[in-house]
Amino acid sequence: MEWKMPDLGEGVQEGEVVQWLVREGDSVTMDQHLVEVMTDKANVELPSSF
């Protein structure tokens, strides 16, 4: 599955997955945090967009 990182602003274009916050098969709601990503500026938890 391909997943595109959302625009985090400030010129951040890539990051490294630190931790998945959900498991395969889990139910997910809109805006629920899915993954923690480390960028060169900060660690960010990214939410579900749907």
C-alpha distance matrix in Angstrom:
0.0 3.8 6.5 10.0 12.9 15.8 19.1 21.1 24.3 26.8 25.1 22.2 19.4 17.5 17.4 16.6 14.9 18.1 17.1 14.6 17.0 15.4 14.4 12.0 14.1 16.0 17.2 16.5 19.0 19.2 19.9 19.2 18.2 14.8 14.8 17.7 17.4 20.3 21.4 24.7 26.4 25.3 22.9 21.2 19.5 16.9 17.2 15.1 16.0 16.2
3.8 0.0 3.8 6.7 9.9 12.8 15.9 18.1 21.1 23.5 21.6 19.0 16.0 14.4 14.8 14.8 13.8 17.3 17.0 15.0 17.5 16.6 16.3 14.6 16.8 18.1 19.0 17.6 19.5 18.9 19.2 19.0 17.8 14.6 14.3 16.7 15.7 18.5 19.0 22.1 23.8 23.1 21.1 19.3 18.2 15.4 16.1 14.4 14.8 15.8
6.5 3.8 0.0 3.8 6.5 9.3 12.7 14.7 17.8 20.5 19.0 16.2 13.7 12.3 12.5 12.8 11.7 15.2 14.9 13.0 15.1 14.7 15.3 14.3 16.5 17.0 17.5 15.5 17.1 16.1 15.9 15.9 14.5 11.7 11.3 13.7 12.8 15.8 16.3 19.6 20.9 19.9 18.0 15.9 14.7 11.8 12.5 11.2 11.7 13.3
10.0 6.7 3.8 0.0 3.8 6.3 9.2 11.6 14.5 17.2 15.5 13.1 10.6 10.0 11.0 12.5 12.3 15.8 16.2 14.8 16.7 17.0 18.2 17.6 19.7 19.8 20.0 17.4 18.3 16.6 15.9 16.5 15.0 12.9 12.2 13.9 12.3 14.8 14.5 17.6 18.6 18.2 16.9 14.7 14.2 11.1 12.3 11.7 11.4 13.8
12.9 9.9 6.5 3.8 0.0 3.8 6.6 8.2 11.4 14.0 12.8 10.1 8.3 7.7 8.4 10.4 10.5 13.6 14.4 13.7 15.4 16.4 18.2 18.4 20.7 20.2 20.3 17.4 18.0 16.0 14.5 15.2 13.1 11.6 10.4 11.3 9.3 11.7 11.2 14.4 15.1 14.6 13.4 11.2 11.2 8.4 10.5 11.0 11.1 14.2
15.8 12.8 9.3 6.3 3.8 0.0 3.8 6.1 9.0 12.4 11.8 9.9 9.1 9.8 10.8 13.3 13.4 16.0 16.7 15.8 16.8 17.8 20.2 20.6 22.4 21.4 20.9 17.5 17.3 14.7 12.9 14.5 13.0 12.4 11.9 12.6 11.1 13.3 12.4 15.4 15.2 14.7 14.0 11.2 11.2 8.2 9.6 10.3 9.5 13.0
19.1 15.9 12.7 9.2 6.6 3.8 0.0 3.8 5.6 9.0 8.6 7.5 7.5 9.6 11.2 14.4 15.3 17.8 19.0 18.7 19.6 21.1 23.6 24.2 26.1 24.9 24.4 20.9 20.3 17.5 15.3 17.2 15.6 15.6 14.7 14.6 12.5 13.8 12.0 14.1 13.6 13.9 14.2 11.8 12.8 10.5 12.2 13.5 12.4 16.1
21.1 18.1 14.7 11.6 8.2 6.1 3.8 0.0 3.8 6.8 7.7 6.1 7.8 9.4 10.1 13.3 14.3 16.1 17.6 17.9 18.6 20.7 23.5 24.7 26.8 25.2 24.9 21.3 20.7 18.0 15.2 16.7 14.6 15.1 13.8 12.8 10.7 11.5 9.5 11.6 10.3 10.4 11.1 8.9 10.8 9.4 11.8 14.1 13.8 17.6
24.3 21.1 17.8 14.5 11.4 9.0 5.6 3.8 0.0 3.8 5.5 6.0 8.5 11.1 12.6 16.1 17.6 19.3 21.1 21.6 22.3 24.5 27.3 28.5 30.5 28.9 28.4 24.9 24.0 21.0 18.2 20.1 18.1 18.9 17.5 16.3 14.0 14.0 11.3 12.2 10.6 11.8 13.4 11.9 14.2 13.1 15.3 17.5 16.7 20.5
26.8 23.5 20.5 17.2 14.0 12.4 9.0 6.8 3.8 0.0 3.8 5.6 9.0 11.6 13.1 16.7 18.8 20.2 22.5 23.6 24.5 27.0 29.8 31.1 33.4 31.9 31.6 28.1 27.4 24.6 21.6 23.2 20.9 21.6 19.8 17.9 15.3 14.3 11.1 10.7 9.0 11.3 13.8 13.3 16.2 15.9 18.5 20.9 20.4 24.2
25.1 21.6 19.0 15.5 12.8 11.8 8.6 7.7 5.5 3.8 0.0 3.8 6.1 9.3 11.7 15.5 18.0 20.0 22.5 23.5 25.0 27.2 29.7 30.7 33.1 32.0 32.0 28.6 28.2 25.5 22.9 24.3 22.0 22.0 20.0 18.4 15.2 14.3 10.7 10.4 10.0 12.6 14.9 14.5 17.4 16.6 19.4 21.4 20.8 24.5
22.2 19.0 16.2 13.1 10.1 9.9 7.5 6.1 6.0 5.6 3.8 0.0 3.8 6.0 8.0 11.7 14.2 16.2 18.7 19.9 21.5 23.8 26.2 27.3 29.9 28.8 29.1 25.9 25.8 23.5 20.8 21.7 19.1 18.8 16.5 14.8 11.5 10.6 7.2 7.7 8.0 10.0 11.7 11.5 14.3 13.7 16.8 19.0 18.9 22.6
19.4 16.0 13.7 10.6 8.3 9.1 7.5 7.8 8.5 9.0 6.1 3.8 0.0 3.8 7.2 10.8 13.4 16.1 18.5 19.3 21.4 23.3 25.2 25.8 28.5 27.9 28.3 25.3 25.6 23.4 21.2 22.1 19.5 18.5 16.2 15.2 11.8 11.5 8.5 9.6 11.0 12.6 13.6 13.1 15.3 14.1 17.1 18.6 18.4 21.9
17.5 14.4 12.3 10.0 7.7 9.8 9.6 9.4 11.1 11.6 9.3 6.0 3.8 0.0 3.8 7.2 10.0 12.8 15.4 16.5 18.9 20.9 22.6 23.3 26.3 25.8 26.7 24.0 24.8 23.1 20.9 21.1 18.2 16.7 14.0 12.8 9.2 8.8 6.6 8.4 10.6 11.6 11.9 11.9 13.9 13.1 16.4 17.9 18.5 21.8
17.4 14.8 12.5 11.0 8.4 10.8 11.2 10.1 12.6 13.1 11.7 8.0 7.2 3.8 0.0 3.8 6.7 9.1 12.0 13.5 16.0 18.3 20.1 21.2 24.4 23.7 24.9 22.3 23.4 22.1 19.7 19.3 16.0 14.5 11.3 9.7 5.9 5.4 4.4 7.3 9.6 9.5 9.0 9.4 11.5 11.4 15.0 16.9 18.2 21.5
16.6 14.8 12.8 12.5 10.4 13.3 14.4 13.3 16.1 16.7 15.5 11.7 10.8 7.2 3.8 0.0 3.8 6.1 9.2 11.2 14.2 16.5 17.8 19.2 22.6 22.1 23.8 21.7 23.3 22.6 20.3 19.3 15.8 13.8 10.2 8.6 5.4 5.2 6.6 9.3 11.7 10.9 9.3 10.3 11.6 12.1 15.6 17.4 19.3 22.2
14.9 13.8 11.7 12.3 10.5 13.4 15.3 14.3 17.6 18.8 18.0 14.2 13.4 10.0 6.7 3.8 0.0 3.8 5.8 7.4 10.6 12.8 14.1 15.6 19.0 18.5 20.3 18.5 20.4 20.1 18.1 16.5 13.0 10.7 7.1 6.1 4.6 6.4 9.1 12.3 14.0 12.2 9.5 9.8 9.8 10.4 13.5 15.1 17.6 20.1
18.1 17.3 15.2 15.8 13.6 16.0 17.8 16.1 19.3 20.2 20.0 16.2 16.1 12.8 9.1 6.1 3.8 0.0 3.8 7.1 9.7 12.6 14.2 16.5 19.8 18.8 20.9 19.2 21.1 21.2 18.8 16.8 13.1 11.3 7.6 5.5 5.4 6.3 9.9 12.8 14.0 11.5 8.4 9.5 9.6 11.4 14.5 16.6 19.5 21.9
17.1 17.0 14.9 16.2 14.4 16.7 19.0 17.6 21.1 22.5 22.5 18.7 18.5 15.4 12.0 9.2 5.8 3.8 0.0 3.8 6.2 9.1 10.6 13.3 16.5 15.3 17.5 16.2 18.3 19.0 17.0 14.4 10.9 8.9 5.9 5.2 7.3 9.4 13.0 16.2 17.0 14.1 10.5 10.5 9.2 10.8 13.1 14.8 18.1 20.0
14.6 15.0 13.0 14.8 13.7 15.8 18.7 17.9 21.6 23.6 23.5 19.9 19.3 16.5 13.5 11.2 7.4 7.1 3.8 0.0 3.8 5.6 7.3 9.8 12.9 11.7 13.9 12.7 15.2 16.2 14.8 12.0 9.1 6.2 4.4 6.3 8.8 11.9 15.1 18.6 19.3 16.4 12.8 11.8 9.4 9.9 11.2 12.2 15.6 17.1
17.0 17.5 15.1 16.7 15.4 16.8 19.6 18.6 22.3 24.5 25.0 21.5 21.4 18.9 16.0 14.2 10.6 9.7 6.2 3.8 0.0 3.8 7.0 10.2 12.3 10.1 11.9 10.6 12.8 14.1 12.7 9.3 6.8 5.0 5.2 7.2 10.7 13.8 17.0 20.5 20.5 17.2 13.5 12.0 8.8 9.6 10.0 11.1 14.9 15.9
15.4 16.6 14.7 17.0 16.4 17.8 21.1 20.7 24.5 27.0 27.2 23.8 23.3 20.9 18.3 16.5 12.8 12.6 9.1 5.6 3.8 0.0 3.8 6.8 8.6 6.4 8.6 8.1 11.1 13.1 12.8 9.4 8.2 5.8 7.5 10.4 13.5 16.9 20.0 23.6 23.8 20.7 17.0 15.1 11.8 11.6 10.9 10.7 14.4 14.6
14.4 16.3 15.3 18.2 18.2 20.2 23.6 23.5 27.3 29.8 29.7 26.2 25.2 22.6 20.1 17.8 14.1 14.2 10.6 7.3 7.0 3.8 0.0 3.8 6.1 5.6 9.0 9.8 13.4 15.8 16.0 12.8 11.8 9.0 10.2 13.2 15.9 19.1 22.2 25.8 26.4 23.5 19.8 18.3 15.1 14.7 14.2 13.4 16.8 16.6
12.0 14.6 14.3 17.6 18.4 20.6 24.2 24.7 28.5 31.1 30.7 27.3 25.8 23.3 21.2 19.2 15.6 16.5 13.3 9.8 10.2 6.8 3.8 0.0 3.8 5.6 8.9 10.2 14.0 16.3 17.2 14.5 14.1 10.9 12.3 15.6 17.8 21.2 23.9 27.6 28.4 25.8 22.3 20.6 17.5 16.4 15.6 14.0 16.9 16.2
14.1 16.8 16.5 19.7 20.7 22.4 26.1 26.8 30.5 33.4 33.1 29.9 28.5 26.3 24.4 22.6 19.0 19.8 16.5 12.9 12.3 8.6 6.1 3.8 0.0 3.8 6.5 9.1 12.8 15.6 17.3 14.6 15.2 12.6 14.8 18.3 20.7 24.3 26.9 30.7 31.2 28.5 25.0 22.9 19.6 18.2 16.7 14.5 17.2 15.6
16.0 18.1 17.0 19.8 20.2 21.4 24.9 25.2 28.9 31.9 32.0 28.8 27.9 25.8 23.7 22.1 18.5 18.8 15.3 11.7 10.1 6.4 5.6 5.6 3.8 0.0 3.8 6.3 9.9 13.1 14.5 11.5 12.3 10.5 13.2 16.6 19.4 23.0 25.8 29.5 29.6 26.7 23.1 20.9 17.3 16.2 14.3 12.6 15.5 14.1
17.2 19.0 17.5 20.0 20.3 20.9 24.4 24.9 28.4 31.6 32.0 29.1 28.3 26.7 24.9 23.8 20.3 20.9 17.5 13.9 11.9 8.6 9.0 8.9 6.5 3.8 0.0 3.8 6.9 10.3 12.4 10.0 12.0 10.9 14.3 17.8 20.6 24.3 26.8 30.5 30.3 27.4 24.0 21.3 17.5 16.1 13.4 11.2 13.6 11.6
16.5 17.6 15.5 17.4 17.4 17.5 20.9 21.3 24.9 28.1 28.6 25.9 25.3 24.0 22.3 21.7 18.5 19.2 16.2 12.7 10.6 8.1 9.8 10.2 9.1 6.3 3.8 0.0 3.8 6.8 8.7 6.6 8.9 8.3 12.0 15.4 18.1 21.8 24.0 27.7 27.3 24.5 21.3 18.2 14.5 12.8 9.8 7.5 10.1 8.5
19.0 19.5 17.1 18.3 18.0 17.3 20.3 20.7 24.0 27.4 28.2 25.8 25.6 24.8 23.4 23.3 20.4 21.1 18.3 15.2 12.8 11.1 13.4 14.0 12.8 9.9 6.9 3.8 0.0 3.8 6.3 5.5 9.0 9.8 13.6 16.6 19.2 22.8 24.6 28.3 27.4 24.6 21.7 18.4 14.7 12.8 9.2 7.1 8.8 7.0
19.2 18.9 16.1 16.6 16.0 14.7 17.5 18.0 21.0 24.6 25.5 23.5 23.4 23.1 22.1 22.6 20.1 21.2 19.0 16.2 14.1 13.1 15.8 16.3 15.6 13.1 10.3 6.8 3.8 0.0 3.8 5.5 8.8 10.1 13.6 16.2 18.3 21.8 23.2 26.7 25.6 23.1 20.6 17.0 13.8 11.3 7.5 5.4 5.8 4.7
19.9 19.2 15.9 15.9 14.5 12.9 15.3 15.2 18.2 21.6 22.9 20.8 21.2 20.9 19.7 20.3 18.1 18.8 17.0 14.8 12.7 12.8 16.0 17.2 17.3 14.5 12.4 8.7 6.3 3.8 0.0 3.8 6.3 8.7 11.6 13.6 15.7 18.9 20.2 23.6 22.2 19.6 17.3 13.6 10.5 8.4 4.8 4.8 6.1 7.3
19.2 19.0 15.9 16.5 15.2 14.5 17.2 16.7 20.1 23.2 24.3 21.7 22.1 21.1 19.3 19.3 16.5 16.8 14.4 12.0 9.3 9.4 12.8 14.5 14.6 11.5 10.0 6.6 5.5 5.5 3.8 0.0 3.8 6.2 9.5 11.8 14.6 18.0 19.9 23.4 22.3 19.3 16.4 13.1 9.5 8.2 5.1 5.5 8.4 9.1
18.2 17.8 14.5 15.0 13.1 13.0 15.6 14.6 18.1 20.9 22.0 19.1 19.5 18.2 16.0 15.8 13.0 13.1 10.9 9.1 6.8 8.2 11.8 14.1 15.2 12.3 12.0 8.9 9.0 8.8 6.3 3.8 0.0 3.8 6.1 8.0 10.9 14.3 16.5 20.0 19.0 15.9 12.9 9.7 6.0 5.4 4.0 6.2 9.7 11.4
14.8 14.6 11.7 12.9 11.6 12.4 15.6 15.1 18.9 21.6 22.0 18.8 18.5 16.7 14.5 13.8 10.7 11.3 8.9 6.2 5.0 5.8 9.0 10.9 12.6 10.5 10.9 8.3 9.8 10.1 8.7 6.2 3.8 0.0 3.8 7.1 9.8 13.5 15.9 19.6 19.4 16.5 13.3 10.6 7.1 5.9 5.5 6.2 9.9 11.4
14.8 14.3 11.3 12.2 10.4 11.9 14.7 13.8 17.5 19.8 20.0 16.5 16.2 14.0 11.3 10.2 7.1 7.6 5.9 4.4 5.2 7.5 10.2 12.3 14.8 13.2 14.3 12.0 13.6 13.6 11.6 9.5 6.1 3.8 0.0 3.8 6.3 10.0 12.7 16.4 16.5 13.7 10.3 8.3 5.6 5.5 7.4 9.1 12.3 14.4
17.7 16.7 13.7 13.9 11.3 12.6 14.6 12.8 16.3 17.9 18.4 14.8 15.2 12.8 9.7 8.6 6.1 5.5 5.2 6.3 7.2 10.4 13.2 15.6 18.3 16.6 17.8 15.4 16.6 16.2 13.6 11.8 8.0 7.1 3.8 0.0 3.8 6.8 9.9 13.4 13.4 10.3 6.7 5.5 4.3 6.3 9.3 11.9 14.8 17.4
17.4 15.7 12.8 12.3 9.3 11.1 12.5 10.7 14.0 15.3 15.2 11.5 11.8 9.2 5.9 5.4 4.6 5.4 7.3 8.8 10.7 13.5 15.9 17.8 20.7 19.4 20.6 18.1 19.2 18.3 15.7 14.6 10.9 9.8 6.3 3.8 0.0 3.8 6.4 10.1 10.7 8.4 5.6 5.3 6.2 7.4 11.0 13.5 15.8 18.8
20.3 18.5 15.8 14.8 11.7 13.3 13.8 11.5 14.0 14.3 14.3 10.6 11.5 8.8 5.4 5.2 6.4 6.3 9.4 11.9 13.8 16.9 19.1 21.2 24.3 23.0 24.3 21.8 22.8 21.8 18.9 18.0 14.3 13.5 10.0 6.8 3.8 0.0 3.8 6.8 7.9 6.0 4.3 6.4 8.9 10.6 14.4 17.1 19.1 22.3
21.4 19.0 16.3 14.5 11.2 12.4 12.0 9.5 11.3 11.1 10.7 7.2 8.5 6.6 4.4 6.6 9.1 9.9 13.0 15.1 17.0 20.0 22.2 23.9 26.9 25.8 26.8 24.0 24.6 23.2 20.2 19.9 16.5 15.9 12.7 9.9 6.4 3.8 0.0 3.8 5.3 5.4 6.1 7.7 10.9 11.9 15.7 18.4 19.8 23.3
24.7 22.1 19.6 17.6 14.4 15.4 14.1 11.6 12.2 10.7 10.4 7.7 9.6 8.4 7.3 9.3 12.3 12.8 16.2 18.6 20.5 23.6 25.8 27.6 30.7 29.5 30.5 27.7 28.3 26.7 23.6 23.4 20.0 19.6 16.4 13.4 10.1 6.8 3.8 0.0 3.8 6.1 8.4 10.7 14.2 15.5 19.2 22.0 23.2 26.8
26.4 23.8 20.9 18.6 15.1 15.2 13.6 10.3 10.6 9.0 10.0 8.0 11.0 10.6 9.6 11.7 14.0 14.0 17.0 19.3 20.5 23.8 26.4 28.4 31.2 29.6 30.3 27.3 27.4 25.6 22.2 22.3 19.0 19.4 16.5 13.4 10.7 7.9 5.3 3.8 0.0 3.8 7.3 9.3 13.1 14.7 18.2 21.4 22.4 26.1
25.3 23.1 19.9 18.2 14.6 14.7 13.9 10.4 11.8 11.3 12.6 10.0 12.6 11.6 9.5 10.9 12.2 11.5 14.1 16.4 17.2 20.7 23.5 25.8 28.5 26.7 27.4 24.5 24.6 23.1 19.6 19.3 15.9 16.5 13.7 10.3 8.4 6.0 5.4 6.1 3.8 0.0 3.8 6.2 10.0 12.2 15.7 19.1 20.7 24.2
22.9 21.1 18.0 16.9 13.4 14.0 14.2 11.1 13.4 13.8 14.9 11.7 13.6 11.9 9.0 9.3 9.5 8.4 10.5 12.8 13.5 17.0 19.8 22.3 25.0 23.1 24.0 21.3 21.7 20.6 17.3 16.4 12.9 13.3 10.3 6.7 5.6 4.3 6.1 8.4 7.3 3.8 0.0 3.8 7.0 9.7 13.3 16.6 18.7 21.9
21.2 19.3 15.9 14.7 11.2 11.2 11.8 8.9 11.9 13.3 14.5 11.5 13.1 11.9 9.4 10.3 9.8 9.5 10.5 11.8 12.0 15.1 18.3 20.6 22.9 20.9 21.3 18.2 18.4 17.0 13.6 13.1 9.7 10.6 8.3 5.5 5.3 6.4 7.7 10.7 9.3 6.2 3.8 0.0 3.8 6.2 9.6 13.1 15.0 18.3
19.5 18.2 14.7 14.2 11.2 11.2 12.8 10.8 14.2 16.2 17.4 14.3 15.3 13.9 11.5 11.6 9.8 9.6 9.2 9.4 8.8 11.8 15.1 17.5 19.6 17.3 17.5 14.5 14.7 13.8 10.5 9.5 6.0 7.1 5.6 4.3 6.2 8.9 10.9 14.2 13.1 10.0 7.0 3.8 0.0 3.8 6.6 10.1 12.6 15.5
16.9 15.4 11.8 11.1 8.4 8.2 10.5 9.4 13.1 15.9 16.6 13.7 14.1 13.1 11.4 12.1 10.4 11.4 10.8 9.9 9.6 11.6 14.7 16.4 18.2 16.2 16.1 12.8 12.8 11.3 8.4 8.2 5.4 5.9 5.5 6.3 7.4 10.6 11.9 15.5 14.7 12.2 9.7 6.2 3.8 0.0 3.8 6.9 9.1 12.2
17.2 16.1 12.5 12.3 10.5 9.6 12.2 11.8 15.3 18.5 19.4 16.8 17.1 16.4 15.0 15.6 13.5 14.5 13.1 11.2 10.0 10.9 14.2 15.6 16.7 14.3 13.4 9.8 9.2 7.5 4.8 5.1 4.0 5.5 7.4 9.3 11.0 14.4 15.7 19.2 18.2 15.7 13.3 9.6 6.6 3.8 0.0 3.8 6.3 9.0
15.1 14.4 11.2 11.7 11.0 10.3 13.5 14.1 17.5 20.9 21.4 19.0 18.6 17.9 16.9 17.4 15.1 16.6 14.8 12.2 11.1 10.7 13.4 14.0 14.5 12.6 11.2 7.5 7.1 5.4 4.8 5.5 6.2 6.2 9.1 11.9 13.5 17.1 18.4 22.0 21.4 19.1 16.6 13.1 10.1 6.9 3.8 0.0 3.8 5.5
16.0 14.8 11.7 11.4 11.1 9.5 12.4 13.8 16.7 20.4 20.8 18.9 18.4 18.5 18.2 19.3 17.6 19.5 18.1 15.6 14.9 14.4 16.8 16.9 17.2 15.5 13.6 10.1 8.8 5.8 6.1 8.4 9.7 9.9 12.3 14.8 15.8 19.1 19.8 23.2 22.4 20.7 18.7 15.0 12.6 9.1 6.3 3.8 0.0 3.8
16.2 15.8 13.3 13.8 14.2 13.0 16.1 17.6 20.5 24.2 24.5 22.6 21.9 21.8 21.5 22.2 20.1 21.9 20.0 17.1 15.9 14.6 16.6 16.2 15.6 14.1 11.6 8.5 7.0 4.7 7.3 9.1 11.4 11.4 14.4 17.4 18.8 22.3 23.3 26.8 26.1 24.2 21.9 18.3 15.5 12.2 9.0 5.5 3.8 0.0
